[in-house]
Amino acid sequence: MKISARNTIKGTVKKIIPGVVNTEVTLEIAPGVEVTSVITKSSAEKLHLSLNKEAYIVIKATDVMVAVD
């Protein structure tokens, strides 16, 4: 896989919640650390996602903000 995005994180699929249009996918990127994304149902099907399969989080954003209380 080659991709121009610089922020890619390898993880393991831990949860898949399919909906009518979108699918919620949760990847564990470290023990106890999870990232959840909502992608189209069609994309989830094309990726052949399944539990415990390795996948990548790809973050492509022009801004990343940090906040505290």
PDB file of N, H, CA, C and O in Angstrom:
ATOM      1  N   MET A   1       0.850  -1.170   0.000  1.00  0.00           N
ATOM      2  CA  MET A   1       0.000   0.000   0.000  1.00  0.00           C
ATOM      3  C   MET A   1       0.893   1.230   0.000  1.00  0.00           C
ATOM      4  O   MET A   1       1.812   1.331   0.813  1.00  0.00           O
ATOM      5  N   LYS A   2       0.633   2.149  -0.891  1.00  0.00           N
ATOM      6  H   LYS A   2      -0.113   2.066  -1.551  1.00  0.00           H
ATOM      7  CA  LYS A   2       1.309   3.436  -0.900  1.00  0.00           C
ATOM      8  C   LYS A   2       0.234   4.504  -0.813  1.00  0.00           C
ATOM      9  O   LYS A   2      -0.790   4.442  -1.493  1.00  0.00           O
ATOM     10  N   ILE A   3       0.494   5.494   0.047  1.00  0.00           N
ATOM     11  H   ILE A   3       1.326   5.545   0.599  1.00  0.00           H
ATOM     12  CA  ILE A   3      -0.491   6.556   0.259  1.00  0.00           C
ATOM     13  C   ILE A   3       0.258   7.840   0.601  1.00  0.00           C
ATOM     14  O   ILE A   3       1.313   7.791   1.233  1.00  0.00           O
ATOM     15  N   SER A   4      -0.271   8.967   0.196  1.00  0.00           N
ATOM     16  H   SER A   4      -1.129   9.006  -0.317  1.00  0.00           H
ATOM     17  CA  SER A   4       0.410  10.234   0.436  1.00  0.00           C
ATOM     18  C   SER A   4       0.210  10.762   1.858  1.00  0.00           C
ATOM     19  O   SER A   4       1.000  11.586   2.320  1.00  0.00           O
ATOM     20  N   ALA A   5      -0.817  10.310   2.550  1.00  0.00           N
ATOM     21  H   ALA A   5      -1.458   9.641   2.175  1.00  0.00           H
ATOM     22  CA  ALA A   5      -1.060  10.771   3.921  1.00  0.00           C
ATOM     23  C   ALA A   5       0.091  10.351   4.819  1.00  0.00           C
ATOM     24  O   ALA A   5       0.560   9.215   4.743  1.00  0.00           O
ATOM     25  N   ARG A   6       0.540  11.251   5.658  1.00  0.00           N
ATOM     26  H   ARG A   6       0.159  12.173   5.720  1.00  0.00           H
ATOM     27  CA  ARG A   6       1.687  10.962   6.525  1.00  0.00           C
ATOM     28  C   ARG A   6       1.290  10.295   7.833  1.00  0.00           C
ATOM     29  O   ARG A   6       2.122   9.671   8.491  1.00  0.00           O
ATOM     30  N   ASN A   7       0.055  10.419   8.204  1.00  0.00           N
ATOM     31  H   ASN A   7      -0.621  10.926   7.670  1.00  0.00           H
ATOM     32  CA  ASN A   7      -0.384   9.910   9.497  1.00  0.00           C
ATOM     33  C   ASN A   7      -1.171   8.619   9.333  1.00  0.00           C
ATOM     34  O   ASN A   7      -2.391   8.644   9.170  1.00  0.00           O
ATOM     35  N   THR A   8      -0.475   7.502   9.376  1.00  0.00           N
ATOM     36  H   THR A   8       0.516   7.482   9.508  1.00  0.00           H
ATOM     37  CA  THR A   8      -1.123   6.199   9.312  1.00  0.00           C
ATOM     38  C   THR A   8      -0.741   5.413  10.552  1.00  0.00           C
ATOM     39  O   THR A   8       0.413   5.422  10.980  1.00  0.00           O
ATOM     40  N   ILE A   9      -1.715   4.740  11.117  1.00  0.00           N
ATOM     41  H   ILE A   9      -2.653   4.732  10.770  1.00  0.00           H
ATOM     42  CA  ILE A   9      -1.505   3.962  12.343  1.00  0.00           C
ATOM     43  C   ILE A   9      -2.104   2.577  12.128  1.00  0.00           C
ATOM     44  O   ILE A   9      -3.281   2.451  11.790  1.00  0.00           O
ATOM     45  N   LYS A  10      -1.304   1.551  12.323  1.00  0.00           N
ATOM     46  H   LYS A  10      -0.348   1.654  12.598  1.00  0.00           H
ATOM     47  CA  LYS A  10      -1.767   0.180  12.154  1.00  0.00           C
ATOM     48  C   LYS A  10      -2.553  -0.254  13.392  1.00  0.00           C
ATOM     49  O   LYS A  10      -2.186   0.079  14.520  1.00  0.00           O
ATOM     50  N   GLY A  11      -3.621  -0.989  13.171  1.00  0.00           N
ATOM     51  H   GLY A  11      -3.919  -1.259  12.256  1.00  0.00           H
ATOM     52  CA  GLY A  11      -4.429  -1.462  14.278  1.00  0.00           C
ATOM     53  C   GLY A  11      -5.137  -2.757  13.932  1.00  0.00           C
ATOM     54  O   GLY A  11      -4.934  -3.334  12.864  1.00  0.00           O
ATOM     55  N   THR A  12      -5.968  -3.198  14.856  1.00  0.00           N
ATOM     56  H   THR A  12      -6.133  -2.729  15.724  1.00  0.00           H
ATOM     57  CA  THR A  12      -6.740  -4.425  14.704  1.00  0.00           C
ATOM     58  C   THR A  12      -8.219  -4.091  14.845  1.00  0.00           C
ATOM     59  O   THR A  12      -8.612  -3.394  15.781  1.00  0.00           O
ATOM     60  N   VAL A  13      -9.037  -4.580  13.928  1.00  0.00           N
ATOM     61  H   VAL A  13      -8.718  -5.146  13.168  1.00  0.00           H
ATOM     62  CA  VAL A  13     -10.473  -4.319  13.978  1.00  0.00           C
ATOM     63  C   VAL A  13     -11.063  -5.005  15.213  1.00  0.00           C
ATOM     64  O   VAL A  13     -10.953  -6.221  15.371  1.00  0.00           O
ATOM     65  N   LYS A  14     -11.687  -4.212  16.079  1.00  0.00           N
ATOM     66  H   LYS A  14     -11.776  -3.224  15.950  1.00  0.00           H
ATOM     67  CA  LYS A  14     -12.279  -4.743  17.305  1.00  0.00           C
ATOM     68  C   LYS A  14     -13.800  -4.688  17.311  1.00  0.00           C
ATOM     69  O   LYS A  14     -14.447  -5.455  18.024  1.00  0.00           O
ATOM     70  N   LYS A  15     -14.379  -3.781  16.516  1.00  0.00           N
ATOM     71  H   LYS A  15     -13.853  -3.158  15.936  1.00  0.00           H
ATOM     72  CA  LYS A  15     -15.842  -3.669  16.497  1.00  0.00           C
ATOM     73  C   LYS A  15     -16.285  -3.150  15.138  1.00  0.00           C
ATOM     74  O   LYS A  15     -15.659  -2.256  14.570  1.00  0.00           O
ATOM     75  N   ILE A  16     -17.365  -3.715  14.623  1.00  0.00           N
ATOM     76  H   ILE A  16     -17.875  -4.442  15.084  1.00  0.00           H
ATOM     77  CA  ILE A  16     -17.979  -3.262  13.374  1.00  0.00           C
ATOM     78  C   ILE A  16     -19.475  -3.149  13.622  1.00  0.00           C
ATOM     79  O   ILE A  16     -20.130  -4.132  13.969  1.00  0.00           O
ATOM     80  N   ILE A  17     -20.010  -1.950  13.444  1.00  0.00           N
ATOM     81  H   ILE A  17     -19.478  -1.152  13.162  1.00  0.00           H
ATOM     82  CA  ILE A  17     -21.446  -1.738  13.621  1.00  0.00           C
ATOM     83  C   ILE A  17     -21.999  -1.232  12.291  1.00  0.00           C
ATOM     84  O   ILE A  17     -21.915  -0.041  11.992  1.00  0.00           O
ATOM     85  N   PRO A  18     -22.569  -2.146  11.490  1.00  0.00           N
ATOM     86  CA  PRO A  18     -23.110  -1.726  10.202  1.00  0.00           C
ATOM     87  C   PRO A  18     -24.444  -1.011  10.353  1.00  0.00           C
ATOM     88  O   PRO A  18     -25.266  -1.357  11.203  1.00  0.00           O
ATOM     89  N   GLY A  19     -24.637  -0.008   9.508  1.00  0.00           N
ATOM     90  H   GLY A  19     -23.970   0.273   8.818  1.00  0.00           H
ATOM     91  CA  GLY A  19     -25.910   0.695   9.457  1.00  0.00           C
ATOM     92  C   GLY A  19     -26.465   0.609   8.052  1.00  0.00           C
ATOM     93  O   GLY A  19     -25.927  -0.109   7.209  1.00  0.00           O
ATOM     94  N   VAL A  20     -27.521   1.326   7.800  1.00  0.00           N
ATOM     95  H   VAL A  20     -27.958   1.910   8.484  1.00  0.00           H
ATOM     96  CA  VAL A  20     -28.149   1.307   6.490  1.00  0.00           C
ATOM     97  C   VAL A  20     -27.239   1.969   5.452  1.00  0.00           C
ATOM     98  O   VAL A  20     -27.116   1.479   4.330  1.00  0.00           O
ATOM     99  N   VAL A  21     -26.605   3.080   5.826  1.00  0.00           N
ATOM    100  H   VAL A  21     -26.705   3.478   6.738  1.00  0.00           H
ATOM    101  CA  VAL A  21     -25.758   3.842   4.906  1.00  0.00           C
ATOM    102  C   VAL A  21     -24.292   3.804   5.325  1.00  0.00           C
ATOM    103  O   VAL A  21     -23.409   3.656   4.480  1.00  0.00           O
ATOM    104  N   ASN A  22     -24.028   3.936   6.620  1.00  0.00           N
ATOM    105  H   ASN A  22     -24.745   4.056   7.307  1.00  0.00           H
ATOM    106  CA  ASN A  22     -22.670   4.000   7.147  1.00  0.00           C
ATOM    107  C   ASN A  22     -22.362   2.817   8.052  1.00  0.00           C
ATOM    108  O   ASN A  22     -23.261   2.139   8.549  1.00  0.00           O
ATOM    109  N   THR A  23     -21.063   2.584   8.254  1.00  0.00           N
ATOM    110  H   THR A  23     -20.332   3.135   7.849  1.00  0.00           H
ATOM    111  CA  THR A  23     -20.604   1.547   9.170  1.00  0.00           C
ATOM    112  C   THR A  23     -19.620   2.165  10.146  1.00  0.00           C
ATOM    113  O   THR A  23     -18.710   2.886   9.737  1.00  0.00           O
ATOM    114  N   GLU A  24     -19.790   1.893  11.428  1.00  0.00           N
ATOM    115  H   GLU A  24     -20.529   1.307  11.761  1.00  0.00           H
ATOM    116  CA  GLU A  24     -18.869   2.362  12.459  1.00  0.00           C
ATOM    117  C   GLU A  24     -17.827   1.272  12.685  1.00  0.00           C
ATOM    118  O   GLU A  24     -18.167   0.123  12.968  1.00  0.00           O
ATOM    119  N   VAL A  25     -16.552   1.645  12.557  1.00  0.00           N
ATOM    120  H   VAL A  25     -16.275   2.579  12.327  1.00  0.00           H
ATOM    121  CA  VAL A  25     -15.459   0.693  12.688  1.00  0.00           C
ATOM    122  C   VAL A  25     -14.524   1.160  13.799  1.00  0.00           C
ATOM    123  O   VAL A  25     -14.092   2.313  13.809  1.00  0.00           O
ATOM    124  N   THR A  26     -14.215   0.267  14.729  1.00  0.00           N
ATOM    125  H   THR A  26     -14.566  -0.670  14.721  1.00  0.00           H
ATOM    126  CA  THR A  26     -13.296   0.579  15.815  1.00  0.00           C
ATOM    127  C   THR A  26     -12.053  -0.282  15.679  1.00  0.00           C
ATOM    128  O   THR A  26     -12.135  -1.506  15.577  1.00  0.00           O
ATOM    129  N   LEU A  27     -10.888   0.383  15.679  1.00  0.00           N
ATOM    130  H   LEU A  27     -10.821   1.378  15.762  1.00  0.00           H
ATOM    131  CA  LEU A  27      -9.600  -0.302  15.629  1.00  0.00           C
ATOM    132  C   LEU A  27      -8.874  -0.092  16.944  1.00  0.00           C
ATOM    133  O   LEU A  27      -8.880   1.007  17.498  1.00  0.00           O
ATOM    134  N   GLU A  28      -8.250  -1.146  17.440  1.00  0.00           N
ATOM    135  H   GLU A  28      -8.245  -2.039  16.990  1.00  0.00           H
ATOM    136  CA  GLU A  28      -7.395  -1.034  18.625  1.00  0.00           C
ATOM    137  C   GLU A  28      -5.976  -0.815  18.112  1.00  0.00           C
ATOM    138  O   GLU A  28      -5.439  -1.653  17.388  1.00  0.00           O
ATOM    139  N   ILE A  29      -5.363   0.321  18.490  1.00  0.00           N
ATOM    140  H   ILE A  29      -5.799   1.002  19.079  1.00  0.00           H
ATOM    141  CA  ILE A  29      -4.039   0.657  17.987  1.00  0.00           C
ATOM    142  C   ILE A  29      -2.934   0.361  18.996  1.00  0.00           C
ATOM    143  O   ILE A  29      -1.753   0.345  18.650  1.00  0.00           O
ATOM    144  N   ALA A  30      -3.322   0.130  20.229  1.00  0.00           N
ATOM    145  H   ALA A  30      -4.282   0.143  20.510  1.00  0.00           H
ATOM    146  CA  ALA A  30      -2.432  -0.289  21.318  1.00  0.00           C
ATOM    147  C   ALA A  30      -3.334  -0.892  22.379  1.00  0.00           C
ATOM    148  O   ALA A  30      -4.537  -0.632  22.376  1.00  0.00           O
ATOM    149  N   PRO A  31      -2.789  -1.687  23.285  1.00  0.00           N
ATOM    150  CA  PRO A  31      -3.652  -2.284  24.312  1.00  0.00           C
ATOM    151  C   PRO A  31      -4.484  -1.226  25.037  1.00  0.00           C
ATOM    152  O   PRO A  31      -3.941  -0.334  25.690  1.00  0.00           O
ATOM    153  N   GLY A  32      -5.791  -1.335  24.914  1.00  0.00           N
ATOM    154  H   GLY A  32      -6.232  -2.059  24.383  1.00  0.00           H
ATOM    155  CA  GLY A  32      -6.706  -0.404  25.574  1.00  0.00           C
ATOM    156  C   GLY A  32      -6.880   0.933  24.870  1.00  0.00           C
ATOM    157  O   GLY A  32      -7.594   1.794  25.384  1.00  0.00           O
ATOM    158  N   VAL A  33      -6.256   1.143  23.714  1.00  0.00           N
ATOM    159  H   VAL A  33      -5.676   0.444  23.296  1.00  0.00           H
ATOM    160  CA  VAL A  33      -6.370   2.403  22.971  1.00  0.00           C
ATOM    161  C   VAL A  33      -7.094   2.127  21.656  1.00  0.00           C
ATOM    162  O   VAL A  33      -6.612   1.375  20.809  1.00  0.00           O
ATOM    163  N   GLU A  34      -8.258   2.748  21.505  1.00  0.00           N
ATOM    164  H   GLU A  34      -8.650   3.358  22.193  1.00  0.00           H
ATOM    165  CA  GLU A  34      -9.084   2.501  20.325  1.00  0.00           C
ATOM    166  C   GLU A  34      -9.382   3.796  19.579  1.00  0.00           C
ATOM    167  O   GLU A  34      -9.463   4.872  20.172  1.00  0.00           O
ATOM    168  N   VAL A  35      -9.541   3.667  18.274  1.00  0.00           N
ATOM    169  H   VAL A  35      -9.476   2.793  17.792  1.00  0.00           H
ATOM    170  CA  VAL A  35      -9.948   4.781  17.419  1.00  0.00           C
ATOM    171  C   VAL A  35     -11.157   4.301  16.636  1.00  0.00           C
ATOM    172  O   VAL A  35     -11.154   3.202  16.082  1.00  0.00           O
ATOM    173  N   THR A  36     -12.197   5.137  16.592  1.00  0.00           N
ATOM    174  H   THR A  36     -12.200   6.030  17.041  1.00  0.00           H
ATOM    175  CA  THR A  36     -13.423   4.783  15.892  1.00  0.00           C
ATOM    176  C   THR A  36     -13.633   5.723  14.719  1.00  0.00           C
ATOM    177  O   THR A  36     -13.417   6.930  14.828  1.00  0.00           O
ATOM    178  N   SER A  37     -14.056   5.158  13.598  1.00  0.00           N
ATOM    179  H   SER A  37     -14.232   4.178  13.510  1.00  0.00           H
ATOM    180  CA  SER A  37     -14.328   5.930  12.393  1.00  0.00           C
ATOM    181  C   SER A  37     -15.669   5.501  11.819  1.00  0.00           C
ATOM    182  O   SER A  37     -16.079   4.349  11.957  1.00  0.00           O
ATOM    183  N   VAL A  38     -16.338   6.434  11.182  1.00  0.00           N
ATOM    184  H   VAL A  38     -16.005   7.370  11.070  1.00  0.00           H
ATOM    185  CA  VAL A  38     -17.571   6.129  10.473  1.00  0.00           C
ATOM    186  C   VAL A  38     -17.261   6.239   8.980  1.00  0.00           C
ATOM    187  O   VAL A  38     -16.876   7.302   8.494  1.00  0.00           O
ATOM    188  N   ILE A  39     -17.432   5.136   8.265  1.00  0.00           N
ATOM    189  H   ILE A  39     -17.745   4.272   8.661  1.00  0.00           H
ATOM    190  CA  ILE A  39     -17.190   5.100   6.828  1.00  0.00           C
ATOM    191  C   ILE A  39     -18.460   4.615   6.138  1.00  0.00           C
ATOM    192  O   ILE A  39     -19.376   4.117   6.793  1.00  0.00           O
ATOM    193  N   THR A  40     -18.513   4.757   4.842  1.00  0.00           N
ATOM    194  H   THR A  40     -17.769   5.162   4.310  1.00  0.00           H
ATOM    195  CA  THR A  40     -19.706   4.285   4.140  1.00  0.00           C
ATOM    196  C   THR A  40     -19.792   2.767   4.228  1.00  0.00           C
ATOM    197  O   THR A  40     -18.779   2.074   4.323  1.00  0.00           O
ATOM    198  N   LYS A  41     -21.000   2.278   4.194  1.00  0.00           N
ATOM    199  H   LYS A  41     -21.823   2.841   4.117  1.00  0.00           H
ATOM    200  CA  LYS A  41     -21.223   0.832   4.218  1.00  0.00           C
ATOM    201  C   LYS A  41     -20.540   0.183   3.016  1.00  0.00           C
ATOM    202  O   LYS A  41     -19.958  -0.896   3.124  1.00  0.00           O
ATOM    203  N   SER A  42     -20.620   0.852   1.883  1.00  0.00           N
ATOM    204  H   SER A  42     -21.092   1.729   1.795  1.00  0.00           H
ATOM    205  CA  SER A  42     -19.992   0.348   0.663  1.00  0.00           C
ATOM    206  C   SER A  42     -18.476   0.211   0.833  1.00  0.00           C
ATOM    207  O   SER A  42     -17.898  -0.792   0.416  1.00  0.00           O
ATOM    208  N   SER A  43     -17.835   1.200   1.436  1.00  0.00           N
ATOM    209  H   SER A  43     -18.305   2.015   1.775  1.00  0.00           H
ATOM    210  CA  SER A  43     -16.386   1.141   1.668  1.00  0.00           C
ATOM    211  C   SER A  43     -16.032   0.000   2.608  1.00  0.00           C
ATOM    212  O   SER A  43     -15.056  -0.713   2.377  1.00  0.00           O
ATOM    213  N   ALA A  44     -16.805  -0.177   3.651  1.00  0.00           N
ATOM    214  H   ALA A  44     -17.599   0.403   3.838  1.00  0.00           H
ATOM    215  CA  ALA A  44     -16.551  -1.263   4.596  1.00  0.00           C
ATOM    216  C   ALA A  44     -16.630  -2.618   3.900  1.00  0.00           C
ATOM    217  O   ALA A  44     -15.820  -3.508   4.160  1.00  0.00           O
ATOM    218  N   GLU A  45     -17.604  -2.764   3.018  1.00  0.00           N
ATOM    219  H   GLU A  45     -18.262  -2.041   2.807  1.00  0.00           H
ATOM    220  CA  GLU A  45     -17.752  -4.023   2.282  1.00  0.00           C
ATOM    221  C   GLU A  45     -16.583  -4.243   1.328  1.00  0.00           C
ATOM    222  O   GLU A  45     -16.080  -5.362   1.220  1.00  0.00           O
ATOM    223  N   LYS A  46     -16.140  -3.188   0.632  1.00  0.00           N
ATOM    224  H   LYS A  46     -16.548  -2.280   0.720  1.00  0.00           H
ATOM    225  CA  LYS A  46     -15.022  -3.298  -0.307  1.00  0.00           C
ATOM    226  C   LYS A  46     -13.707  -3.638   0.405  1.00  0.00           C
ATOM    227  O   LYS A  46     -12.837  -4.297  -0.165  1.00  0.00           O
ATOM    228  N   LEU A  47     -13.574  -3.187   1.643  1.00  0.00           N
ATOM    229  H   LEU A  47     -14.281  -2.652   2.106  1.00  0.00           H
ATOM    230  CA  LEU A  47     -12.368  -3.473   2.423  1.00  0.00           C
ATOM    231  C   LEU A  47     -12.393  -4.868   3.045  1.00  0.00           C
ATOM    232  O   LEU A  47     -11.389  -5.314   3.601  1.00  0.00           O
ATOM    233  N   HIS A  48     -13.520  -5.554   2.958  1.00  0.00           N
ATOM    234  H   HIS A  48     -14.335  -5.192   2.507  1.00  0.00           H
ATOM    235  CA  HIS A  48     -13.687  -6.895   3.543  1.00  0.00           C
ATOM    236  C   HIS A  48     -13.275  -6.892   5.020  1.00  0.00           C
ATOM    237  O   HIS A  48     -12.538  -7.769   5.472  1.00  0.00           O
ATOM    238  N   LEU A  49     -13.761  -5.897   5.756  1.00  0.00           N
ATOM    239  H   LEU A  49     -14.359  -5.185   5.389  1.00  0.00           H
ATOM    240  CA  LEU A  49     -13.426  -5.787   7.175  1.00  0.00           C
ATOM    241  C   LEU A  49     -14.037  -6.936   7.963  1.00  0.00           C
ATOM    242  O   LEU A  49     -15.164  -7.358   7.702  1.00  0.00           O
ATOM    243  N   SER A  50     -13.283  -7.430   8.924  1.00  0.00           N
ATOM    244  H   SER A  50     -12.368  -7.087   9.136  1.00  0.00           H
ATOM    245  CA  SER A  50     -13.778  -8.461   9.829  1.00  0.00           C
ATOM    246  C   SER A  50     -13.046  -8.308  11.150  1.00  0.00           C
ATOM    247  O   SER A  50     -11.971  -7.710  11.207  1.00  0.00           O
ATOM    248  N   LEU A  51     -13.624  -8.842  12.202  1.00  0.00           N
ATOM    249  H   LEU A  51     -14.497  -9.327  12.157  1.00  0.00           H
ATOM    250  CA  LEU A  51     -13.011  -8.739  13.528  1.00  0.00           C
ATOM    251  C   LEU A  51     -11.621  -9.375  13.520  1.00  0.00           C
ATOM    252  O   LEU A  51     -11.392 -10.407  12.889  1.00  0.00           O
ATOM    253  N   ASN A  52     -10.710  -8.737  14.231  1.00  0.00           N
ATOM    254  H   ASN A  52     -10.895  -7.898  14.743  1.00  0.00           H
ATOM    255  CA  ASN A  52      -9.316  -9.167  14.406  1.00  0.00           C
ATOM    256  C   ASN A  52      -8.464  -9.042  13.142  1.00  0.00           C
ATOM    257  O   ASN A  52      -7.314  -9.483  13.135  1.00  0.00           O
ATOM    258  N   LYS A  53      -9.001  -8.454  12.078  1.00  0.00           N
ATOM    259  H   LYS A  53      -9.934  -8.096  12.083  1.00  0.00           H
ATOM    260  CA  LYS A  53      -8.226  -8.213  10.869  1.00  0.00           C
ATOM    261  C   LYS A  53      -7.386  -6.955  11.068  1.00  0.00           C
ATOM    262  O   LYS A  53      -7.841  -5.996  11.691  1.00  0.00           O
ATOM    263  N   GLU A  54      -6.160  -6.956  10.541  1.00  0.00           N
ATOM    264  H   GLU A  54      -5.790  -7.736  10.035  1.00  0.00           H
ATOM    265  CA  GLU A  54      -5.331  -5.764  10.614  1.00  0.00           C
ATOM    266  C   GLU A  54      -5.812  -4.750   9.591  1.00  0.00           C
ATOM    267  O   GLU A  54      -6.203  -5.105   8.479  1.00  0.00           O
ATOM    268  N   ALA A  55      -5.776  -3.482   9.981  1.00  0.00           N
ATOM    269  H   ALA A  55      -5.458  -3.193  10.884  1.00  0.00           H
ATOM    270  CA  ALA A  55      -6.180  -2.381   9.111  1.00  0.00           C
ATOM    271  C   ALA A  55      -5.405  -1.146   9.547  1.00  0.00           C
ATOM    272  O   ALA A  55      -4.695  -1.171  10.553  1.00  0.00           O
ATOM    273  N   TYR A  56      -5.541  -0.092   8.806  1.00  0.00           N
ATOM    274  H   TYR A  56      -6.118  -0.071   7.990  1.00  0.00           H
ATOM    275  CA  TYR A  56      -4.833   1.149   9.110  1.00  0.00           C
ATOM    276  C   TYR A  56      -5.814   2.283   9.332  1.00  0.00           C
ATOM    277  O   TYR A  56      -6.827   2.399   8.641  1.00  0.00           O
ATOM    278  N   ILE A  57      -5.491   3.121  10.314  1.00  0.00           N
ATOM    279  H   ILE A  57      -4.669   3.027  10.875  1.00  0.00           H
ATOM    280  CA  ILE A  57      -6.158   4.400  10.492  1.00  0.00           C
ATOM    281  C   ILE A  57      -5.361   5.371   9.637  1.00  0.00           C
ATOM    282  O   ILE A  57      -4.139   5.442   9.766  1.00  0.00           O
ATOM    283  N   VAL A  58      -6.025   6.117   8.769  1.00  0.00           N
ATOM    284  H   VAL A  58      -7.018   6.059   8.664  1.00  0.00           H
ATOM    285  CA  VAL A  58      -5.350   7.116   7.955  1.00  0.00           C
ATOM    286  C   VAL A  58      -5.950   8.470   8.309  1.00  0.00           C
ATOM    287  O   VAL A  58      -7.148   8.691   8.135  1.00  0.00           O
ATOM    288  N   ILE A  59      -5.115   9.371   8.805  1.00  0.00           N
ATOM    289  H   ILE A  59      -4.142   9.192   8.946  1.00  0.00           H
ATOM    290  CA  ILE A  59      -5.585  10.682   9.236  1.00  0.00           C
ATOM    291  C   ILE A  59      -5.065  11.716   8.246  1.00  0.00           C
ATOM    292  O   ILE A  59      -3.856  11.900   8.104  1.00  0.00           O
ATOM    293  N   LYS A  60      -5.978  12.378   7.574  1.00  0.00           N
ATOM    294  H   LYS A  60      -6.960  12.228   7.690  1.00  0.00           H
ATOM    295  CA  LYS A  60      -5.613  13.416   6.630  1.00  0.00           C
ATOM    296  C   LYS A  60      -6.407  14.656   6.999  1.00  0.00           C
ATOM    297  O   LYS A  60      -7.607  14.738   6.738  1.00  0.00           O
ATOM    298  N   ALA A  61      -5.737  15.611   7.602  1.00  0.00           N
ATOM    299  H   ALA A  61      -4.762  15.545   7.814  1.00  0.00           H
ATOM    300  CA  ALA A  61      -6.425  16.821   8.044  1.00  0.00           C
ATOM    301  C   ALA A  61      -5.486  18.012   7.904  1.00  0.00           C
ATOM    302  O   ALA A  61      -4.270  17.884   8.042  1.00  0.00           O
ATOM    303  N   THR A  62      -6.062  19.146   7.634  1.00  0.00           N
ATOM    304  H   THR A  62      -7.051  19.250   7.522  1.00  0.00           H
ATOM    305  CA  THR A  62      -5.254  20.364   7.552  1.00  0.00           C
ATOM    306  C   THR A  62      -5.023  20.977   8.924  1.00  0.00           C
ATOM    307  O   THR A  62      -4.070  21.734   9.109  1.00  0.00           O
ATOM    308  N   ASP A  63      -5.876  20.662   9.884  1.00  0.00           N
ATOM    309  H   ASP A  63      -6.650  20.047   9.734  1.00  0.00           H
ATOM    310  CA  ASP A  63      -5.739  21.182  11.238  1.00  0.00           C
ATOM    311  C   ASP A  63      -5.949  20.089  12.254  1.00  0.00           C
ATOM    312  O   ASP A  63      -6.861  19.271  12.129  1.00  0.00           O
ATOM    313  N   VAL A  64      -5.103  20.079  13.259  1.00  0.00           N
ATOM    314  H   VAL A  64      -4.363  20.743  13.361  1.00  0.00           H
ATOM    315  CA  VAL A  64      -5.280  19.207  14.414  1.00  0.00           C
ATOM    316  C   VAL A  64      -5.191  20.123  15.622  1.00  0.00           C
ATOM    317  O   VAL A  64      -4.184  20.808  15.806  1.00  0.00           O
ATOM    318  N   MET A  65      -6.224  20.145  16.444  1.00  0.00           N
ATOM    319  H   MET A  65      -7.041  19.588  16.295  1.00  0.00           H
ATOM    320  CA  MET A  65      -6.274  21.047  17.587  1.00  0.00           C
ATOM    321  C   MET A  65      -6.132  20.289  18.897  1.00  0.00           C
ATOM    322  O   MET A  65      -6.487  19.113  18.988  1.00  0.00           O
ATOM    323  N   VAL A  66      -5.620  20.958  19.891  1.00  0.00           N
ATOM    324  H   VAL A  66      -5.332  21.913  19.817  1.00  0.00           H
ATOM    325  CA  VAL A  66      -5.501  20.421  21.249  1.00  0.00           C
ATOM    326  C   VAL A  66      -6.205  21.394  22.186  1.00  0.00           C
ATOM    327  O   VAL A  66      -6.061  22.608  22.040  1.00  0.00           O
ATOM    328  N   ALA A  67      -6.964  20.875  23.144  1.00  0.00           N
ATOM    329  H   ALA A  67      -7.080  19.889  23.263  1.00  0.00           H
ATOM    330  CA  ALA A  67      -7.667  21.723  24.094  1.00  0.00           C
ATOM    331  C   ALA A  67      -7.590  21.125  25.488  1.00  0.00           C
ATOM    332  O   ALA A  67      -7.429  19.916  25.649  1.00  0.00           O
ATOM    333  N   VAL A  68      -7.704  21.970  26.477  1.00  0.00           N
ATOM    334  H   VAL A  68      -7.834  22.953  26.345  1.00  0.00           H
ATOM    335  CA  VAL A  68      -7.764  21.538  27.883  1.00  0.00           C
ATOM    336  C   VAL A  68      -8.834  22.343  28.599  1.00  0.00           C
ATOM    337  O   VAL A  68      -9.222  23.421  28.147  1.00  0.00           O
ATOM    338  N   ASP A  69      -9.311  21.811  29.724  1.00  0.00           N
ATOM    339  H   ASP A  69      -8.996  20.936  30.092  1.00  0.00           H
ATOM    340  CA  ASP A  69     -10.275  22.552  30.545  1.00  0.00           C
ATOM    341  C   ASP A  69      -9.528  23.408  31.536  1.00  0.00           C
ATOM    342  O   ASP A  69     -10.147  24.117  32.328  1.00  0.00           O
TER     343      ASP A  69
END
